[in-house]
Amino acid sequence: MTTRPLMLALAISATLLAGCKQQAAGSPAAGDAARLRSLGNLQFKPCSLPSPLPNGEPLEAQCTTFAVAEDRSAQGGRSIDLNIAWIPPRNTSDPAADPVFFLAGGPGQAAVATFPAMAPVFKDVMKDRGVVLVDQRGTGKSHPLNCKSAGSEQNGSDPAAARAWIAGCIAELSPKADLRRYTTTDAVADLEAVRQAIGTDKINLMGVSYGTRMAQQYALRHPQHVRTITLDSPVPNTLGLGNIFAGNLDSALQAQFALCKESPTCKQRMGDPRAELQSVLTRLRANPVQVTYRDGSTGEEVTETITADHVAGLVRMYAYMPAVGALLPQLIREASQGRYANLMALAKMMQGDLEESMSMGMQMSVICTEDAASMVVRAEDADTVLGNRMVESMASMCQAWPKGDKPADFNTALEGDLPVLVLTGEFDPVTPPKYGEEIAKSLPKSRWLDLKGQGHSVLGAGCMPKLFAQFIEKADARALDAKCLDKLAYVPPFTSYNGWEP
């Protein structure tokens, strides 16, 4: 397994918007000078944000850049441009004064590139309110920290190779960026600067996964400028990323695989998916296997070595989305019989998509500053799907990565009377329901909704977009009538590639 996929495993954990593939935002169209629009002190030009669908219509927006200091404590230091997109409300006669700021996951995803996949969920919200997208510093087109030449083909199972990857990445990025200045705290200051520039007193924050950390940290620093907060698949302020991912994944898999045990057809054909998965991992850890598979991007046959890391990475990513995770029993059964081609093809396809969607340098700056100190090897994780390899590798890499300043109160729980809507998925393998429950306890005006049968990133499930729009409109989470969520159903496990059978 390469070093880059190993690092991406942590990205998957904090992310986000599982399955959203980053694309470059479109350039302003020629001849648009007469159509310039302003929001506060910022002047925008028309632009198009590409659809995540192959033949989908682009999302029409307004785009601009906004210069901020890379290091606010330095005089005359480097300036970086933040990439910003604004989708104006459809109601132009009497729009609401408080826009919604969408905060992407990762850490490492870009808001401008990932939002088009979320736009249908915001349809009702965007009737009266604009949406502001700020590529967090180090991501997208905001001075991105992408490591392109730093030994991506080294064996990431080897801590020495991981350290070599990091050394190359640091050498590549350091001439153009102070890697200590791409943390959540720096990005929160950017967000406040943008709020001031657009001239609005209060904003609505909507964060997904790591974006929920951004939302909570902003509210911790600037509560007077927050109207509402929506936290989808949240990470509590009190928690360090990475330390209990292994246990969370195993708990989620146990719950998801229980659906197979409850299905007579699945139980008969697929056996015990968790036991078979453990057998496959044990076998591949001892003896990786050469496998020939068809590359999904080229259609050509490729022969490579499949390792336990490939299997664990695919299982973990698919567990984020129960609609896709329903295929896991079938893939695991094939692997248990020594047939790895389909699993390997899907693992490599997933790896390619994730490499395009994450700014790994920015991710390292965030995690190494904010979370590395809390990462410890736990004996109880040794026999999990992930084991302790991720924690060991990340801790090793963070020893070398430059670290920024972490405020003393960074891990303080968010408190106060802000209206907060907290959303979790029953089967989420990285931010389980208990995280949402913990956050809601210290927020008397909050409402926690745990969505049946859902995984990571749940805002688009069932009637949730309607409830989200109602919350943004009324700023009262407790008044929501959420009975419509009772209609959510479990996705049955596939018993063949044709789908599921009763």
Backbone torsions as a table, in degrees:
resi	resn	phi	psi	omega
1	MET	NA	140.7	-179.3
2	THR	-76.7	163.4	176.6
3	THR	-64.0	-40.3	-175.8
4	ARG	-60.8	-46.5	176.3
5	PRO	-60.7	-35.3	178.9
6	LEU	-62.6	-42.3	176.7
7	MET	-66.3	-36.1	-179.0
8	LEU	-65.2	-23.0	177.6
9	ALA	-58.8	-38.1	177.7
10	LEU	-72.4	-33.6	177.1
11	ALA	-62.8	-42.5	179.4
12	ILE	-60.2	-38.7	-176.2
13	SER	-63.6	-39.6	-175.6
14	ALA	-90.8	-15.8	-173.6
15	THR	-69.9	161.1	174.9
16	LEU	-44.2	-141.6	165.5
17	LEU	-68.0	75.6	-175.7
18	ALA	-60.1	133.0	176.0
19	GLY	86.7	-7.1	178.3
20	CYS	-79.9	124.8	-176.2
21	LYS	-99.7	126.6	-176.3
22	GLN	-71.8	136.2	174.5
23	GLN	-133.3	153.8	-179.7
24	ALA	-70.6	139.1	177.2
25	ALA	-70.0	146.3	-178.4
26	GLY	-68.9	153.3	178.3
27	SER	-81.4	152.4	175.9
28	PRO	-57.0	140.7	-179.3
29	ALA	-70.8	150.6	178.8
30	ALA	-68.2	148.8	176.7
31	GLY	75.3	21.8	-176.4
32	ASP	-98.2	10.2	-176.0
33	ALA	-57.0	-34.7	-177.7
34	ALA	-74.5	-11.2	-176.5
35	ARG	-108.9	21.2	177.9
36	LEU	-62.0	140.4	177.9
37	ARG	-126.5	151.7	-179.1
38	SER	-117.6	147.5	171.5
39	LEU	-133.9	104.5	-172.5
40	GLY	62.9	-126.4	-179.7
41	ASN	-92.0	1.5	-178.4
42	LEU	-98.7	133.7	177.7
43	GLN	-105.5	129.9	-174.9
44	PHE	-113.0	156.6	172.0
45	LYS	-119.7	148.9	177.1
46	PRO	-60.1	141.9	177.9
47	CYS	-151.6	167.6	179.0
48	SER	-123.0	132.6	177.1
49	LEU	-100.9	120.3	-174.7
50	PRO	-58.6	143.5	175.9
51	SER	-73.3	147.3	175.3
52	PRO	-74.1	-12.5	179.8
53	LEU	-88.5	145.5	-176.1
54	PRO	-52.7	-42.5	-178.4
55	ASN	-118.7	24.7	-177.2
56	GLY	-75.8	155.7	177.7
57	GLU	-74.2	137.2	177.0
58	PRO	-67.9	157.1	178.0
59	LEU	-92.6	119.4	-179.7
60	GLU	-75.8	134.4	-175.5
61	ALA	-149.2	-176.4	174.0
62	GLN	-121.2	134.5	-174.4
63	CYS	-126.6	150.7	176.3
64	THR	-159.9	178.6	171.6
65	THR	-126.7	158.3	-177.8
66	PHE	-141.5	121.9	-175.4
67	ALA	-83.1	134.2	175.1
68	VAL	-135.2	159.8	177.1
69	ALA	-75.7	134.5	176.1
70	GLU	-63.7	-42.8	179.2
71	ASP	-122.1	104.7	-176.3
72	ARG	-69.8	-14.2	179.2
73	SER	-89.3	-7.2	-177.7
74	ALA	-102.2	146.0	176.8
75	GLN	-94.4	127.1	176.6
76	GLY	68.8	26.6	179.9
77	GLY	-84.2	-168.3	-177.4
78	ARG	-66.9	140.4	173.9
79	SER	-105.9	140.9	177.0
80	ILE	-124.3	149.2	-179.4
81	ASP	-98.3	126.2	173.8
82	LEU	-87.2	132.3	176.6
83	ASN	-85.4	124.8	-174.8
84	ILE	-129.1	136.5	171.3
85	ALA	-124.5	146.7	-179.6
86	TRP	-132.0	125.2	173.4
87	ILE	-103.5	104.7	-177.5
88	PRO	-63.9	155.4	177.7
89	PRO	-69.0	153.3	177.7
90	ARG	-69.2	-32.0	178.0
91	ASN	-79.8	102.2	-177.6
92	THR	-93.4	-12.1	-177.1
93	SER	-82.6	-38.0	-177.7
94	ASP	-146.3	62.9	-177.7
95	PRO	-73.7	156.0	175.6
96	ALA	-69.8	149.1	-175.1
97	ALA	-82.9	-12.4	-174.3
98	ASP	-110.7	104.2	-178.7
99	PRO	-73.3	168.9	174.4
100	VAL	-101.1	128.2	174.2
101	PHE	-98.6	118.8	177.9
102	PHE	-91.5	126.4	-176.0
103	LEU	-114.6	117.1	-172.3
104	ALA	-78.6	167.5	-177.6
105	GLY	-90.9	-160.2	179.7
106	GLY	130.9	-103.7	-6.3
107	PRO	-62.4	141.4	178.0
108	GLY	134.2	-11.9	176.9
109	GLN	-84.3	156.5	-178.7
110	ALA	-105.6	132.7	-176.8
111	ALA	-62.9	-42.5	-175.8
112	VAL	-63.2	-40.4	-177.3
113	ALA	-77.7	-32.9	-175.3
114	THR	-87.5	-21.0	-174.4
115	PHE	-63.7	-37.7	-178.4
116	PRO	-51.9	-32.4	176.7
117	ALA	-68.9	-24.5	-179.5
118	MET	-94.4	-11.7	-172.9
119	ALA	-53.9	-41.7	178.7
120	PRO	-59.6	-31.3	178.8
121	VAL	-67.8	-27.8	-177.6
122	PHE	-93.3	6.4	-172.8
123	LYS	-53.7	-50.9	-178.6
124	ASP	-68.6	-35.9	179.1
125	VAL	-63.0	-39.8	-173.9
126	MET	-77.4	0.5	174.7
127	LYS	-64.0	-46.3	-175.8
128	ASP	-114.1	-10.8	-176.8
129	ARG	-127.3	140.3	173.3
130	GLY	-78.7	161.3	176.3
131	VAL	-118.9	129.4	179.7
132	VAL	-107.9	129.1	-179.7
133	LEU	-118.0	119.5	178.1
134	VAL	-117.7	114.4	172.6
135	ASP	-63.2	116.7	-179.8
136	GLN	-58.9	142.1	-179.3
137	ARG	-50.0	133.0	-178.4
138	GLY	93.5	-4.7	-179.1
139	THR	-123.2	165.2	173.5
140	GLY	53.2	-120.2	178.0
141	LYS	-109.2	17.5	177.3
142	SER	-101.2	75.4	-179.7
143	HIS	50.1	61.3	-172.5
144	PRO	-64.3	142.9	177.8
145	LEU	-106.8	79.1	-179.7
146	ASN	-106.6	124.1	177.9
147	CYS	-88.8	110.9	-173.8
148	LYS	-102.7	-28.1	-171.3
149	SER	-119.6	11.0	-170.2
150	ALA	-91.3	66.5	168.9
151	GLY	55.9	49.0	-174.8
152	SER	-68.4	-13.0	-176.8
153	GLU	-97.1	10.1	178.6
154	GLN	-76.2	159.4	-177.4
155	ASN	-77.6	107.7	-176.2
156	GLY	-72.1	-10.1	177.0
157	SER	-71.6	-17.5	-178.0
158	ASP	-95.8	117.5	179.5
159	PRO	-54.9	-33.7	179.1
160	ALA	-65.1	-39.0	178.0
161	ALA	-67.3	-37.7	178.0
162	ALA	-63.2	-41.8	178.5
163	ARG	-65.8	-35.5	177.8
164	ALA	-66.2	-39.0	177.3
165	TRP	-60.4	-46.3	-178.8
166	ILE	-64.8	-41.1	179.1
167	ALA	-60.1	-42.0	178.0
168	GLY	-66.7	-38.9	179.4
169	CYS	-65.9	-43.7	178.1
170	ILE	-61.2	-43.6	179.9
171	ALA	-63.5	-35.4	-179.4
172	GLU	-72.0	-39.9	-172.2
173	LEU	-92.1	-29.3	-172.9
174	SER	-57.9	-34.5	178.8
175	PRO	-63.5	-22.2	-176.8
176	LYS	-114.4	-0.8	-177.3
177	ALA	-155.3	143.0	170.0
178	ASP	-87.7	101.6	-170.6
179	LEU	-65.2	-10.7	176.7
180	ARG	-77.3	-13.4	-169.7
181	ARG	-107.9	30.2	-179.7
182	TYR	-126.8	46.0	-177.9
183	THR	-99.7	174.2	175.7
184	THR	-60.4	-40.8	-179.1
185	THR	-61.5	-42.3	176.5
186	ASP	-63.7	-40.9	-178.4
187	ALA	-68.6	-33.5	176.3
188	VAL	-63.3	-41.3	176.7
189	ALA	-63.0	-37.2	175.7
190	ASP	-62.4	-44.9	-178.1
191	LEU	-61.2	-40.7	178.3
192	GLU	-66.9	-37.4	177.3
193	ALA	-64.3	-38.6	177.4
194	VAL	-66.7	-42.5	178.1
195	ARG	-57.3	-45.6	178.9
196	GLN	-62.8	-39.8	-176.9
197	ALA	-66.8	-35.3	-179.5
198	ILE	-83.7	-6.9	170.9
199	GLY	75.3	29.3	177.1
200	THR	-110.6	141.5	-176.7
201	ASP	-77.7	-42.3	-177.8
202	LYS	-126.8	149.5	179.2
203	ILE	-132.0	158.5	173.1
204	ASN	-102.3	129.3	-178.4
205	LEU	-104.6	128.5	175.2
206	MET	-126.9	110.0	-178.2
207	GLY	-118.6	146.8	176.3
208	VAL	-118.6	128.1	176.0
209	SER	55.0	-117.0	178.2
210	TYR	-57.0	-30.8	177.1
211	GLY	-59.2	-22.6	176.4
212	THR	-72.5	-28.4	173.2
213	ARG	-66.5	-44.6	177.3
214	MET	-57.1	-45.5	-178.2
215	ALA	-62.9	-45.4	-179.2
216	GLN	-67.0	-39.1	179.6
217	GLN	-67.8	-38.3	176.6
218	TYR	-63.9	-45.6	-179.3
219	ALA	-64.5	-31.0	177.7
220	LEU	-66.4	-35.9	-177.9
221	ARG	-89.6	-33.1	-172.4
222	HIS	-134.7	55.5	-175.9
223	PRO	-61.4	-28.3	-177.5
224	GLN	-68.6	-15.0	-178.6
225	HIS	-107.4	12.8	-179.6
226	VAL	-108.6	125.6	176.1
227	ARG	-91.2	-50.4	176.4
228	THR	-143.4	160.3	173.7
229	ILE	-132.9	131.4	171.5
230	THR	-116.7	121.7	-177.1
231	LEU	-114.2	108.8	-179.4
232	ASP	-103.4	117.4	-178.2
233	SER	59.1	63.6	-167.4
234	PRO	-84.8	155.5	171.3
235	VAL	-110.1	119.1	179.0
236	PRO	-60.4	144.4	175.5
237	ASN	-54.4	-29.9	-174.1
238	THR	-77.3	-8.0	-170.2
239	LEU	-106.6	140.0	171.5
240	GLY	-90.8	137.4	-179.9
241	LEU	-69.2	145.3	168.4
242	GLY	97.2	-21.7	-169.6
243	ASN	-77.6	-29.1	-177.8
244	ILE	-125.6	25.5	178.3
245	PHE	-62.6	-39.0	-176.6
246	ALA	-61.7	-46.7	179.2
247	GLY	-66.3	-39.1	179.1
248	ASN	-62.6	-42.1	-179.7
249	LEU	-64.3	-45.3	-178.7
250	ASP	-62.8	-37.4	177.6
251	SER	-64.7	-41.7	179.6
252	ALA	-66.5	-41.2	178.7
253	LEU	-64.0	-39.9	178.4
254	GLN	-59.5	-42.1	179.7
255	ALA	-69.2	-41.5	-179.5
256	GLN	-69.4	-41.3	-179.2
257	PHE	-70.7	-19.4	176.0
258	ALA	-61.2	-28.4	178.1
259	LEU	-64.6	-32.8	177.5
260	CYS	-69.7	-41.7	179.5
261	LYS	-64.1	-29.0	-179.5
262	GLU	-82.4	-10.9	178.9
263	SER	-100.3	114.9	-179.2
264	PRO	-54.9	-41.2	-178.8
265	THR	-66.7	-45.2	-179.9
266	CYS	-64.8	-43.4	-179.0
267	LYS	-62.4	-39.6	-179.7
268	GLN	-68.7	-43.3	-174.2
269	ARG	-85.1	-33.5	-171.4
270	MET	-108.3	-8.5	179.4
271	GLY	65.9	-136.4	179.1
272	ASP	-106.2	98.7	-175.1
273	PRO	-56.9	-38.1	-177.4
274	ARG	-68.4	-42.7	179.0
275	ALA	-66.0	-40.3	179.4
276	GLU	-68.4	-35.7	176.9
277	LEU	-62.1	-44.6	179.5
278	GLN	-61.7	-38.6	178.7
279	SER	-64.3	-42.4	179.0
280	VAL	-63.3	-45.5	-179.5
281	LEU	-62.2	-43.8	180.0
282	THR	-61.6	-42.9	-178.9
283	ARG	-65.2	-43.4	-177.5
284	LEU	-74.7	-29.3	175.7
285	ARG	-65.5	-34.5	178.9
286	ALA	-79.5	-39.8	-175.2
287	ASN	-145.4	90.9	173.6
288	PRO	-56.6	153.8	-171.3
289	VAL	-122.8	140.0	171.7
290	GLN	-74.9	132.3	-179.1
291	VAL	-137.6	140.4	174.7
292	THR	-103.9	125.6	-177.2
293	TYR	-138.7	166.3	179.2
294	ARG	-96.2	122.0	179.6
295	ASP	-67.6	122.6	-176.6
296	GLY	-66.7	-23.1	-177.8
297	SER	-88.8	-27.0	-177.3
298	THR	-114.4	-19.8	-176.3
299	GLY	79.2	0.4	-178.1
300	GLU	-90.0	152.4	175.6
301	GLU	-79.0	135.7	-178.2
302	VAL	-131.2	143.0	175.6
303	THR	-114.4	122.5	179.5
304	GLU	-142.5	174.1	177.4
305	THR	-95.0	125.8	176.0
306	ILE	-95.0	135.6	-178.4
307	THR	-121.0	172.1	176.1
308	ALA	-61.8	-29.7	179.1
309	ASP	-64.6	-38.1	176.7
310	HIS	-60.9	-45.0	-178.1
311	VAL	-65.5	-48.0	-178.9
312	ALA	-61.8	-40.5	180.0
313	GLY	-64.1	-43.1	179.8
314	LEU	-67.3	-45.1	179.5
315	VAL	-58.1	-42.0	-177.6
316	ARG	-65.8	-45.6	-179.0
317	MET	-66.9	-42.6	-179.3
318	TYR	-66.8	-28.0	178.2
319	ALA	-66.5	-19.2	177.6
320	TYR	-65.5	-29.2	-173.1
321	MET	-126.1	97.5	-177.2
322	PRO	-53.6	-30.9	178.6
323	ALA	-63.8	-30.1	176.3
324	VAL	-91.9	-36.2	179.2
325	GLY	-61.4	-19.5	177.3
326	ALA	-60.8	-18.1	179.7
327	LEU	-84.4	-13.7	-173.7
328	LEU	-59.6	-45.0	179.1
329	PRO	-55.4	-38.9	178.7
330	GLN	-65.1	-46.2	-179.6
331	LEU	-65.1	-39.5	-179.5
332	ILE	-67.5	-40.7	178.4
333	ARG	-61.2	-43.8	177.5
334	GLU	-59.7	-45.9	-179.0
335	ALA	-63.6	-37.1	179.3
336	SER	-64.7	-22.4	178.1
337	GLN	-95.2	7.6	178.0
338	GLY	85.4	12.1	179.5
339	ARG	-105.3	103.4	-171.8
340	TYR	-108.0	-3.4	-169.5
341	ALA	-60.5	-48.6	-177.9
342	ASN	-65.0	-41.6	179.9
343	LEU	-63.0	-43.6	-178.8
344	MET	-66.3	-41.5	-179.9
345	ALA	-61.1	-42.8	-179.9
346	LEU	-70.0	-37.8	179.0
347	ALA	-62.9	-42.5	-179.5
348	LYS	-70.3	-36.0	177.3
349	MET	-64.1	-44.0	178.3
350	MET	-61.7	-42.0	179.9
351	GLN	-59.2	-44.7	-179.1
352	GLY	-63.4	-42.5	179.5
353	ASP	-62.7	-41.8	-177.5
354	LEU	-69.8	-36.1	178.5
355	GLU	-61.7	-33.3	179.5
356	GLU	-75.3	-25.7	-170.2
357	SER	-96.8	-6.8	-174.7
358	MET	-118.9	138.9	169.2
359	SER	-95.4	100.6	-170.7
360	MET	-69.5	-32.1	178.1
361	GLY	-64.4	-44.0	177.5
362	MET	-62.4	-41.1	179.6
363	GLN	-59.9	-42.0	179.3
364	MET	-64.6	-39.6	179.6
365	SER	-62.6	-39.7	179.5
366	VAL	-69.6	-54.2	-173.0
367	ILE	-68.0	-41.3	-177.5
368	CYS	-68.4	-31.4	177.4
369	THR	-79.1	-41.5	-167.0
370	GLU	-101.2	-23.3	-169.4
371	ASP	-128.2	-23.5	-171.2
372	ALA	-58.8	-36.2	-176.3
373	ALA	-63.8	-23.7	-178.2
374	SER	-93.3	-2.6	-178.8
375	MET	-81.2	120.7	178.2
376	VAL	-135.0	149.6	175.4
377	VAL	-74.9	128.4	-178.5
378	ARG	-114.4	128.5	-178.2
379	ALA	-59.0	-34.9	-177.3
380	GLU	-69.8	-12.6	179.6
381	ASP	-92.6	-3.7	-173.2
382	ALA	-59.3	-36.6	-175.9
383	ASP	-100.7	14.3	177.1
384	THR	-82.1	172.3	179.1
385	VAL	-59.0	-43.4	-177.7
386	LEU	-85.2	-29.2	-174.6
387	GLY	62.6	-153.9	-179.3
388	ASN	-105.2	8.1	-174.2
389	ARG	-64.4	-38.5	-179.6
390	MET	-64.9	-46.5	-179.6
391	VAL	-62.6	-43.6	-179.5
392	GLU	-63.1	-43.7	-178.3
393	SER	-67.9	-45.5	-178.4
394	MET	-65.0	-41.5	178.1
395	ALA	-61.2	-39.2	179.1
396	SER	-65.2	-44.4	-178.7
397	MET	-68.0	-35.5	-178.0
398	CYS	-72.0	-16.6	175.1
399	GLN	-61.8	-31.0	-177.1
400	ALA	-95.8	-25.2	-173.0
401	TRP	-72.6	135.2	177.2
402	PRO	-61.6	137.4	-175.8
403	LYS	-114.0	143.8	177.9
404	GLY	-90.5	-164.7	-179.6
405	ASP	-94.6	131.6	177.2
406	LYS	-109.7	116.6	-179.0
407	PRO	-56.7	148.2	-177.7
408	ALA	-60.9	-30.1	-177.9
409	ASP	-99.1	17.5	-175.8
410	PHE	-56.1	-41.4	-176.5
411	ASN	-93.7	26.4	175.8
412	THR	-80.7	134.9	178.2
413	ALA	-64.1	140.0	176.7
414	LEU	-70.6	129.5	-179.9
415	GLU	-130.0	175.1	176.7
416	GLY	114.4	-176.6	-173.5
417	ASP	-104.0	28.6	176.8
418	LEU	-70.4	141.8	174.4
419	PRO	-71.5	120.2	-175.8
420	VAL	-133.0	130.0	174.0
421	LEU	-107.5	119.6	-176.0
422	VAL	-111.7	124.7	-175.4
423	LEU	-122.1	132.1	175.5
424	THR	-134.3	162.1	176.0
425	GLY	-110.8	136.8	-176.9
426	GLU	-54.2	-36.9	-175.0
427	PHE	-105.2	17.9	-177.0
428	ASP	-61.9	123.1	-177.2
429	PRO	-86.4	-2.1	-176.5
430	VAL	-127.4	-38.4	175.8
431	THR	-122.8	81.1	-173.4
432	PRO	-67.4	167.0	-177.6
433	PRO	-53.6	-32.4	-177.9
434	LYS	-61.9	-25.1	177.6
435	TYR	-67.6	-43.3	177.9
436	GLY	-63.2	-41.1	178.8
437	GLU	-61.4	-41.8	179.6
438	GLU	-62.6	-44.8	-179.3
439	ILE	-62.6	-43.8	-175.4
440	ALA	-66.1	-26.4	-175.8
441	LYS	-60.9	-31.4	-176.7
442	SER	-98.0	9.3	-177.4
443	LEU	-126.4	95.9	-173.9
444	PRO	-62.3	-21.9	179.0
445	LYS	-102.2	22.7	-178.8
446	SER	-96.6	166.0	174.3
447	ARG	-139.6	125.7	178.9
448	TRP	-105.6	124.7	177.7
449	LEU	-119.8	121.7	177.0
450	ASP	-104.5	117.6	-170.3
451	LEU	-91.6	123.1	-176.9
452	LYS	-56.9	129.6	172.6
453	GLY	69.7	7.8	-176.1
454	GLN	-97.5	161.9	-179.8
455	GLY	-108.6	-124.1	-175.7
456	HIS	-99.9	133.1	-176.6
457	SER	72.9	93.5	-168.4
458	VAL	-117.1	2.9	-173.8
459	LEU	-60.1	-26.7	-178.1
460	GLY	-91.3	3.9	-175.0
461	ALA	-80.6	131.9	173.3
462	GLY	53.6	-128.7	-178.3
463	CYS	-89.0	9.5	-175.5
464	MET	-59.1	-37.4	177.2
465	PRO	-58.7	-36.9	178.2
466	LYS	-67.0	-43.6	179.3
467	LEU	-65.3	-38.4	177.1
468	PHE	-60.2	-46.2	179.9
469	ALA	-63.4	-39.5	178.4
470	GLN	-64.6	-39.1	178.6
471	PHE	-64.9	-45.1	179.2
472	ILE	-62.7	-37.1	-178.4
473	GLU	-69.4	-46.3	-172.6
474	LYS	-98.7	-16.7	-177.9
475	ALA	56.3	39.4	-179.2
476	ASP	-141.5	96.5	-177.3
477	ALA	-71.0	-32.9	-176.4
478	ARG	-70.7	-20.9	-178.8
479	ALA	-84.0	-6.5	-176.9
480	LEU	-66.6	135.3	172.5
481	ASP	-93.0	99.8	-172.4
482	ALA	-97.9	17.5	-178.7
483	LYS	-61.1	-26.2	-179.3
484	CYS	-62.2	-22.1	179.0
485	LEU	-70.4	-15.7	178.1
486	ASP	-63.9	-17.9	-179.1
487	LYS	-78.3	-11.4	178.0
488	LEU	-61.7	140.1	-176.8
489	ALA	-127.0	160.4	176.8
490	TYR	-75.4	147.1	174.4
491	VAL	-88.0	117.6	-178.9
492	PRO	-65.3	145.7	177.6
493	PRO	-67.4	142.8	176.6
494	PHE	-68.2	138.2	174.8
495	THR	-109.0	0.7	172.0
496	SER	-166.7	176.8	178.2
497	TYR	-74.9	-3.1	174.3
498	ASN	-87.9	-3.8	179.3
499	GLY	119.6	-145.5	-176.5
500	TRP	-115.6	158.3	177.1
501	GLU	-126.0	144.3	179.2
502	PRO	-67.3	NA	NA
